[in-house]
Amino acid sequence: MMLTQAPSSIMRSRNSRDHTMNSGGSCLSASTMAIPTINDSSAAMSACSTISARPASSLDNQMHSPKKQERVKKRVIWGIEVAEELHWKGWELGKETTRSLVLKNRSLKLQKMKYRPPKTKFFFTVIPQPIFLSPGITLTLPIVFRPLEEKEYVDQLWFEKAEGTFCVGLRATLPCHRLICPPSLQLPMCAVGDTTEACFCLDNVGDLPTFFTWEFSSPFQMLPTMGLLEPGQASQIKVAFQPLIAVIHEVQATCWYGKGSQQRTSIQLQAVAKCAQLLVSIRHKHLEDQDTEGFQKLLHFGSVAVGCTLERQIRLHNPSAVNAPFRIEISPDEMARDQAFSCPMAHGVVLPGEKKCVSVFFHPKTLDTRTMDYFSIVPSGCASKTLLKVVGFCGGPAVSLQHYCVDFSWVNLGERSEQALWIENQSDCTAHFQFAIDCLESVFSIRPAFGTLVGKARMTLRCAFQPTHPIICFRRVACLIHHQDPLFLDLMGTCHSDSTKPAILKPLHLTWYHTHLARGLTLYPPDILDAMLKEKKLAQDQNGALMIPIQDLEDMPAPQYPYIPPMTEFFFDGTSNLTIFPPPVSIEPVEVDFGACPGPEAPNPVPLCLMNHTKGKITVVWTRRSDCPFWVTPETCDVPPLKSMAMRLHFQPPHPNCLYTVELEAFAIYKVCVRVMREEFGVSTGSLNSWGGFRLHPLHARLSLGWTVASMGLSPPKLLA
């Protein structure tokens, strides 16, 4: 073997190494490049043609590598940096594969060493030569592998130095399955009933696509539990920890893979479970609230207007070192019916050391009721639940009138009288009101007849009286209020003409009328009552109202006008079969629908039957504005006692394609009172307390001194020319 060396340092040592050169060896310096010429050894020729000693670069790893090699693990021995092992993968039978062994001098002195060739014939390199490495210099030694059988090959390359010997492993393996993962995984601390997660990587460091399956036990879960990894591919495995008891959990998870799932790798899963604590308190406490630690909590909402919503809050505090999951449940017996209390947050998590505010809403729907309910704040795991009692009262609007009787005294025929009256809402709840009166067809009018009152608001009403006949007029008008019992407003006035001047109606007369109604005297005419009073069959009480003499009552007190609940008075007003007091006058039907009128002529009148239930003759007077499409004939008539009178309701639509609906109004008075008024005599006390009547409403009716009948009609469509 002939060797050419250029550096002078090698030339100076030539004489001392002549015996080595003559024996076929050569000497390598770290600062030279040796180019051997091989004449007698075909094995040496096939092994390598050059041995280069130069600074390391990326070309060293790519020189004889058809594909990217795996990272080589290195070590430093006596100042020499060298790989622990050279590994051949993906080799083929009969084909040589070369890998480079890199030696680098990491010390500050010249390193001298020699090496022995591998023992087996499957690994070989150049003929061993002494090696000299200057500080920081790298030597690349090619190692050739030539397999003859499909099996694993193992050998070693030994190096000798003055300090001792060391070796580099040589290993060639067949394509195989191999998955690796971390030996252990510590998951975050977790509360009982909660879940924590952590991830790790499962890497395929083998040469073949590998299918894997995980085997684990509770309380750990792993995703994905199975999969396929290509060579060099990694999969992120998610581990979920959901403990049921507060202990330290340590479980080994095993990954089975390879042919027939015979190979395995494992990871130790470790986690600590603790019981979470959750302290419940009331935020912005009221006097009625109860917030004692360890006892049932009481959250009082007070009075809330119907249709409104009030929000209050509770505070959840987590003093523990783990998350505190919780859920909020309503009592099971309350879930079947409509609930006045609600909590939008059905579940949640309070972080360690943090506080969370939870809103509870009270939205009542039933007026004047006290509502009570229960919520359970249930922490996860072993912590005890907290019972929260919620209480609230539903209040409605509190609407009232300035006066409940408007007295217009007397007005000349053709004139108009007006008085102001305010309506007030003393509650915080918004109120909607409407007076049950047709202001266009009645001698009385209220403006506005309907409206909205916000909380703590007041509105001024304008009440007007414009009579059409010289008679006594009285009407009891219901004020309907949403979520409140109706109110009643008494409207009274007297109309005088040049020839007729009736006695002026006063509020005291209305009081007497109510008393006579309770004593059954309103069905008798004034003349009969006057005669009975003169014959001492009737007497007067201390208020001036008529009554049966005390001796005839067998020491029983005279009946007084009872308190009638507003809703009862509104519905049992005489327009249906159920009434509180027998009506003195009635009419059938109380509601008339003309339907679609074919036109152009007016539809046929509808017959009405007016019945007098009193024992005296009455006079009936209909009020009507001149342009009203509905009217009754005769406009004025007398009805004998306990008799009926036939009347006709007419409809004449003024415009086509319109819908018309009105409430007609009539007043009834005893004939004897009319005769007395025409003779311009004063009316006796008994007479003033004897007359009466009532009105009818399309849907409901109220007992009063006047009555109405509702009418509806639809005008015919206009004929096109």
Buried (B, 14 or more C-beta within 10 A) or exposed (E): BEBEBEEEBBEEEEEEBEEEBEEEBBBBBBBBBBEBEBEEEEEBEEBBEEBBBBEBEEEBBEEBEEEEBEEBEEEEBBBBBBBEEBBBBEBEEEEBBBBBBBBBBBBEEBBEBBBEBBEEEBBBBBBBBBBBBBBEBBBBBBBBBBBEEEEEBEBBBBBBBEEEEBBBEBBBBEEBBBBBBEEEBEBEBBBBBBBBBBEBEBBBBBBBEBBBBBBBEEBBBBEEEEBEBEBEEBBEBEBBBBBEEBEEBEBEBEBBBBEEBEBBBBBEBBBBBBBBBBBBBBBEEEEEBEBEEEEEBBBBBBBBBBBBEBEBEBBBBBBBEBBBBBBBBBBEEBEEEEBBBBBEBEEEBBEBEEBBEBEBBBBBEEBEEEBEBBBEBBBBBBBEBBBBBBBBBBBBBBBBBEEBBBBBEBBBBEEEBEBEBEBBBBBBBBBBBBBBBBBEBBBBBBEBBEEEBEBEEEBEBEBBBBBBBBBBBBBBBBBBBBBBBBBBBBBBBBBBBEEBBBBBBBEBBBBBBBBBBBBEBBBBBBBBBBEBBEEEEBBBBEEBBBBBEEEEEEEEEBBEBEEBEBEEBBBBBBBEEEBBBEBBBBBEBBBBEBEEBEBEEBBEBBEBEBBBBBEBBBBBBBBBEEEBBBBBEEBEBBBEBEEBBEBEBBBBBEEBEEEBBBBBBBBBBBBBBBEBBEEEEEBBBBBBBBBBBBBBBBEBBBBBBBBBBBBBBBBBBEEEE
